[in-house]
């Protein structure tokens, strides 16, 4: 059993910004990284810290998947590589956790005769077994709902329209406070997975 690439599409939300998403695939896995737009000055070389972590993660995950092992090992090793590279290349030490480059991801991999999906953040995967119904894996839909509700709450508190262009500065303290919770007990789930056996 192997994965076959049929097509890809990446459409940046804003043509004036770097594309902060990355995709990689091998016959054993496919992964999408969705870089989280930075909430401060860039610490890393390149167009943005989110683009750096997405591209770096895709490259390292591909390298580790080619070396063998299982998807959790690939992800763990790629994260360790990113941590080392971030420490070596950053322009200065972080002052707060929100400055750390972060990305959501969805990893689909063939392991032990099954399709295993690992994800963190708000990426999703649509899968359909032959003859079966399509199924959405990941937290993307629930995440978007929670995000929408939080923006509406903040907009009401600040007396702003949620889509107003000037709102980013008004929302920045709340965005930074939320991102400061990443990789903490209050930050919630980190990695979730599901295994689909062949039918």
VOPAGU-2260 file (C-alpha; in pm, 1 decimal, decimal comma):
REM VOPAGU-2260
SITE   aa  ch    i         X         Y         Z
SITE  UNK   A    0       0,0       0,0       0,0
SITE  UNK   A    1     128,3     348,8     -84,0
SITE  UNK   A    2       2,3     705,6    -105,1
SITE  UNK   A    3     -25,0     863,7    -447,9
SITE  UNK   A    4     -27,2    1239,4    -504,3
SITE  UNK   A    5    -313,7    1336,7    -733,6
SITE  UNK   A    6    -305,2    1716,3    -710,5
SITE  UNK   A    7    -209,0    2008,8    -485,7
SITE  UNK   A    8    -335,2    2361,6    -441,3
SITE  UNK   A    9    -212,8    2640,6    -214,9
SITE  UNK   A   10    -379,6    2978,7    -226,9
SITE  UNK   A   11    -235,2    3241,9       8,4
SITE  UNK   A   12    -499,5    3449,6     182,5
SITE  UNK   A   13    -305,2    3770,1     113,0
SITE  UNK   A   14     -72,9    3799,8    -189,7
SITE  UNK   A   15     130,4    4068,2      -9,3
SITE  UNK   A   16     234,0    3826,7     267,9
SITE  UNK   A   17     461,9    3521,4     255,2
SITE  UNK   A   18     282,2    3189,3     208,8
SITE  UNK   A   19     290,5    3048,3     561,0
SITE  UNK   A   20     176,1    2698,2     463,3
SITE  UNK   A   21     383,7    2400,3     351,2
SITE  UNK   A   22     310,7    2058,3     207,8
SITE  UNK   A   23     527,2    1748,5     174,1
SITE  UNK   A   24     467,1    1390,8      70,2
SITE  UNK   A   25     635,5    1056,2      18,9
SITE  UNK   A   26     484,6     719,7     -74,8
SITE  UNK   A   27     430,7     663,5     302,6
SITE  UNK   A   28     299,3    1000,0     418,8
SITE  UNK   A   29     152,7    1338,6     333,0
SITE  UNK   A   30     164,2    1641,3     561,7
SITE  UNK   A   31      29,7    1994,8     559,8
SITE  UNK   A   32     167,3    2263,8     790,8
SITE  UNK   A   33     -37,8    2580,0     847,0
SITE  UNK   A   34     192,1    2841,1     998,6
SITE  UNK   A   35      30,9    3066,0    1260,0
SITE  UNK   A   36      86,5    3429,9    1164,3
SITE  UNK   A   37     330,6    3592,3    1404,7
SITE  UNK   A   38     212,4    3826,4    1677,2
SITE  UNK   A   39     536,8    4022,5    1708,3
SITE  UNK   A   40     858,8    4096,5    1524,7
SITE  UNK   A   41    1024,1    3811,2    1334,3
SITE  UNK   A   42    1289,9    3622,8    1524,4
SITE  UNK   A   43    1395,1    3396,4    1237,4
SITE  UNK   A   44    1551,3    3459,7     896,9
SITE  UNK   A   45    1314,6    3475,2     600,6
SITE  UNK   A   46     977,5    3627,8     521,6
SITE  UNK   A   47     804,2    3527,0     844,2
SITE  UNK   A   48     850,8    3298,8    1142,4
SITE  UNK   A   49     533,0    3108,9    1047,3
SITE  UNK   A   50     669,5    3041,5     697,1
SITE  UNK   A   51     999,9    2930,2     849,4
SITE  UNK   A   52     844,1    2673,9    1085,9
SITE  UNK   A   53     604,7    2540,6     820,7
SITE  UNK   A   54     878,2    2487,5     560,6
SITE  UNK   A   55    1133,3    2358,1     812,1
SITE  UNK   A   56     879,5    2116,1     960,4
SITE  UNK   A   57     780,7    1980,9     618,1
SITE  UNK   A   58    1144,5    1921,2     518,5
SITE  UNK   A   59    1243,0    1753,1     845,2
SITE  UNK   A   60     930,2    1537,8     865,2
SITE  UNK   A   61     999,3    1413,7     511,8
SITE  UNK   A   62    1359,3    1329,6     603,4
SITE  UNK   A   63    1256,0    1140,1     916,0
SITE  UNK   A   64     980,6     948,4     736,4
SITE  UNK   A   65    1236,4     832,5     479,1
SITE  UNK   A   66    1458,4     703,2     762,8
SITE  UNK   A   67    1196,9     457,8     893,4
SITE  UNK   A   68    1012,7     431,1    1222,6
SITE  UNK   A   69     654,3     536,1    1290,3
SITE  UNK   A   70     466,0     864,7    1239,6
SITE  UNK   A   71     485,3     967,4    1606,8
SITE  UNK   A   72     864,3     921,1    1597,9
SITE  UNK   A   73     891,5    1128,9    1278,5
SITE  UNK   A   74     691,9    1408,4    1433,4
SITE  UNK   A   75     887,0    1398,0    1760,4
SITE  UNK   A   76    1222,4    1407,4    1579,4
SITE  UNK   A   77    1112,2    1690,0    1346,0
SITE  UNK   A   78     999,4    1892,5    1650,1
SITE  UNK   A   79    1337,1    1832,9    1818,9
SITE  UNK   A   80    1513,8    1949,2    1502,2
SITE  UNK   A   81    1298,0    2263,9    1492,0
SITE  UNK   A   82    1374,7    2338,8    1856,9
SITE  UNK   A   83    1751,4    2310,4    1795,0
SITE  UNK   A   84    1739,2    2520,2    1478,6
SITE  UNK   A   85    1523,9    2786,4    1645,3
SITE  UNK   A   86    1772,6    2813,2    1933,8
SITE  UNK   A   87    2067,0    2838,8    1691,3
SITE  UNK   A   88    1920,1    3081,3    1434,9
SITE  UNK   A   89    1693,6    3318,8    1626,4
SITE  UNK   A   90    1796,8    3682,2    1638,7
SITE  UNK   A   91    1737,6    3708,0    2013,9
SITE  UNK   A   92    1587,4    3514,4    2303,1
SITE  UNK   A   93    1209,0    3508,5    2329,9
SITE  UNK   A   94    1057,5    3747,9    2581,2
SITE  UNK   A   95     722,9    3567,6    2586,1
SITE  UNK   A   96     591,7    3235,3    2457,1
SITE  UNK   A   97     375,6    3402,0    2187,5
SITE  UNK   A   98     696,6    3485,3    1995,3
SITE  UNK   A   99     770,1    3116,9    1929,8
SITE  UNK   A  100     703,1    3012,6    1566,5
SITE  UNK   A  101     407,5    2772,8    1562,1
SITE  UNK   A  102     206,1    2583,4    1304,6
SITE  UNK   A  103     -91,6    2354,2    1290,5
SITE  UNK   A  104     -44,1    2031,5    1102,0
SITE  UNK   A  105    -220,7    1730,2     958,3
SITE  UNK   A  106     -12,0    1420,0     894,9
SITE  UNK   A  107    -154,7    1117,7     714,1
SITE  UNK   A  108      76,5     816,5     710,8
SITE  UNK   A  109      70,7     449,0     626,1
SITE  UNK   A  110     173,8     250,4     932,3
SITE  UNK   A  111     124,1    -120,2    1002,4
SITE  UNK   A  112    -120,5    -162,1     713,7
SITE  UNK   A  113    -346,6     123,8     825,6
SITE  UNK   A  114    -380,1     494,8     756,9
SITE  UNK   A  115    -281,7     689,7    1066,9
SITE  UNK   A  116    -370,4    1056,9    1103,1
SITE  UNK   A  117    -191,8    1282,5    1350,3
SITE  UNK   A  118    -287,8    1643,0    1389,4
SITE  UNK   A  119    -252,0    1943,9    1606,2
SITE  UNK   A  120    -425,5    2273,7    1572,2
SITE  UNK   A  121    -693,4    2345,9    1318,1
SITE  UNK   A  122    -595,6    2138,9    1013,3
SITE  UNK   A  123    -834,4    1878,3     875,1
SITE  UNK   A  124    -825,1    1574,9     650,0
SITE  UNK   A  125   -1114,8    1442,2     445,6
SITE  UNK   A  126   -1090,1    1066,6     389,4
SITE  UNK   A  127   -1315,8     810,4     229,2
SITE  UNK   A  128   -1260,5     438,5     229,2
SITE  UNK   A  129   -1359,8     272,4    -101,3
SITE  UNK   A  130   -1737,8     238,0     -99,0
SITE  UNK   A  131   -1765,6     427,5     231,4
SITE  UNK   A  132   -1874,6     773,7     337,0
SITE  UNK   A  133   -1637,5    1069,3     356,5
SITE  UNK   A  134   -1514,6    1149,1     705,5
SITE  UNK   A  135   -1348,8    1465,8     838,3
SITE  UNK   A  136   -1056,0    1411,5    1074,3
SITE  UNK   A  137    -920,6    1697,3    1283,0
SITE  UNK   A  138   -1052,4    1987,3    1486,5
SITE  UNK   A  139   -1076,0    2247,8    1208,7
SITE  UNK   A  140   -1453,8    2294,3    1213,2
SITE  UNK   A  141   -1479,5    2305,8    1592,4
SITE  UNK   A  142   -1175,1    2537,1    1609,6
SITE  UNK   A  143   -1325,6    2781,4    1362,5
SITE  UNK   A  144   -1647,2    2792,4    1565,7
SITE  UNK   A  145   -1459,5    2865,9    1889,4
SITE  UNK   A  146   -1245,0    3126,3    1708,8
SITE  UNK   A  147   -1553,2    3297,8    1563,1
SITE  UNK   A  148   -1720,7    3309,4    1906,2
SITE  UNK   A  149   -1405,6    3451,5    2070,6
SITE  UNK   A  150   -1367,6    3723,2    1802,6
SITE  UNK   A  151   -1732,4    3821,2    1843,4
SITE  UNK   A  152   -1685,0    3840,7    2222,3
SITE  UNK   A  153   -1371,5    4055,7    2188,4
SITE  UNK   A  154   -1533,3    4277,5    1925,2
SITE  UNK   A  155   -1831,6    4339,6    2151,7
SITE  UNK   A  156   -1603,7    4423,6    2445,8
SITE  UNK   A  157   -1402,3    4669,3    2229,5
SITE  UNK   A  158   -1709,8    4803,2    2044,4
SITE  UNK   A  159   -1561,3    4698,8    1707,0
SITE  UNK   A  160   -1680,3    4506,1    1405,6
SITE  UNK   A  161   -1491,6    4171,3    1404,9
SITE  UNK   A  162   -1384,2    4218,0    1041,6
SITE  UNK   A  163   -1259,9    4574,3    1081,1
SITE  UNK   A  164    -904,0    4616,6     948,3
SITE  UNK   A  165    -806,1    4825,7    1248,8
SITE  UNK   A  166    -920,0    4552,0    1485,7
SITE  UNK   A  167    -590,0    4357,2    1480,6
SITE  UNK   A  168    -418,9    4609,5    1709,6
SITE  UNK   A  169    -718,4    4608,2    1940,8
SITE  UNK   A  170    -722,1    4228,2    1954,9
SITE  UNK   A  171    -342,9    4186,6    1988,2
SITE  UNK   A  172    -326,9    4159,8    2370,2
SITE  UNK   A  173    -593,2    3886,6    2367,2
SITE  UNK   A  174    -424,8    3702,2    2078,5
SITE  UNK   A  175     -88,8    3711,6    2255,9
SITE  UNK   A  176    -240,1    3597,3    2585,3
SITE  UNK   A  177    -403,3    3299,9    2409,5
SITE  UNK   A  178     -84,2    3203,8    2226,6
SITE  UNK   A  179     113,9    3227,9    2551,2
SITE  UNK   A  180     -83,5    2919,1    2661,2
SITE  UNK   A  181      65,4    2697,2    2387,8
SITE  UNK   A  182     243,8    2393,9    2534,4
SITE  UNK   A  183     109,6    2462,8    2882,9
SITE  UNK   A  184    -151,3    2275,7    3087,7
SITE  UNK   A  185    -405,2    2549,2    3014,2
SITE  UNK   A  186    -329,5    2525,9    2641,5
SITE  UNK   A  187    -536,8    2210,5    2588,8
SITE  UNK   A  188    -470,5    1915,6    2360,6
SITE  UNK   A  189    -141,1    1891,5    2177,0
SITE  UNK   A  190    -149,2    1591,6    1941,6
SITE  UNK   A  191    -451,8    1383,6    1852,1
SITE  UNK   A  192    -457,7    1080,5    1632,8
SITE  UNK   A  193    -686,3     834,9    1464,5
SITE  UNK   A  194    -607,0     507,5    1294,7
SITE  UNK   A  195    -819,1     383,7    1003,7
SITE  UNK   A  196    -790,3      17,4     916,9
SITE  UNK   A  197    -832,3     -81,3     551,4
SITE  UNK   A  198   -1184,9    -206,5     470,1
